[in-house]
Amino acid sequence: MNRIRVLVVDDAVVVRRMVSDALGAEPLIEVVGTASNGRLALERITQLQPDLVTLDIDMPEMDGLETLAAIRKSWPRLPVIMFSTLTERGALTTLDALALGASDYVTKPSHTGSIAAAQQRVREQLTPKVLALCSSRWGPVPAVAAAPRIAPPRFETSGVAGGRVDVVTIGVSTGGPNALATILSELPVDFPVPIVIVQHMPPLFTRFLADRLTAASRINVREAEAGGVLTPGAVWIAPGNFHMTLYRVNNQVRMALNQDPPEHSCRPAADVLFRSVAEVYGARSLAVVLTGMGQDGTLGCERIREAGGQVIAQDEATSVVWGMPGYVVGAGLASAVVPLDRVASEMCRRVSTDRLPGFSAIARAS
């Protein structure tokens, strides 16, 4: 059986050993080499032809961002997972790496605790991402990256938009920052409904992501705050380590945050937000499920469809990992399946129902 060949790049020998041992415990993965800096990494990629590279950010001679840029120039399709730290600098640098084309990232364990616990945490975070990112080459990996067989549609799936939409909710994970940047940058400044998002990310990362998306868009993106009021044409991202829900007070819809147990090992989780959206908005809900590992979002989309709402799923060809949208499509829940570059126009088309003629013209042109 062919195994997924991984090159581990980190300047710390203890980290190289820890990552190699963690990945080596998975029978489908083989660590074929290590490198202590970016220059050596580029040589080893040429020699070893790995299927995936794990890459530290802070290294001598060539740091992670320089190395990533060189990898993308010579090996544009080689999956690269960055190792980040849970600090402001680590969050900002990780977002830089994702913008440069990194496939995903994992956060390094803190220096507190045992080496065994740190290795276990790396195994739990890193191994599923390696399997998911390489599944297209090696075939679906059971219980990790494989979406279910496509089922017959359970609800209306015609190209005709449904009824009025009063909110858009988005769930996304692996590949999300770039996917969100693509979509939000294409929305008009007068987008007529609020947008609420779950992006699987830790604390700090979501705040900086919101800032970057605002800079790249014509609409305002911010991290959600407890008690905040949803307003048309603005975007809120659930903060890392908090579930986000909505509730109605008279004519206002407000946000709430909680630290209830993770769902699908995620907090925030798209299912939590989607269920809340279905309860508050019912048939006037539009869910968008984008690239990402796992099944988060499927049960929430089921609630939204049962309430009469609509669901857009990103297609497999443009997804970094077709897990989250793939499960939604496989369960027969998608009203439309579209490539990333058509998601914004599909959103505009569906929210334009019963809107002002001017916005309908924008929707048709976008």
Buried (B, 14 or more C-beta within 10 A) or exposed (E): EEBBBBBBBBBBEEBBBBBBBBBEEBEBBBBBBBBBBBBBBBEBBEEBEBBBBBBBBBBEEBBBBBBBBBBBEEBEEBBBBBBBBBEEEBBBBBBBBBBBBBBBBBBBBEEEEEEEEBBBBBBEBBBBBBBBBBBBEBEBBEEBBBBEEEEEBEBEBEEEBBEBBBBBBBBBBBBBBBBBBBBBBBBBEBBBBBBBBBBBBBEBBBBBBBBBBBEBBBBBBBBBEEEBEBEBBBBBBBBBBBBBBBEEEEEEBBBBBEEEEBBBEBBBBBBBBBBBBBBBBBBBBBBBBBBBBBBBBBBBBBBBBBBBBBBBBBBBEBBBBBBBBBBBBBBBBBBBBBEBEBBBBBBBBBBBBEBEEEBBEBBEEB
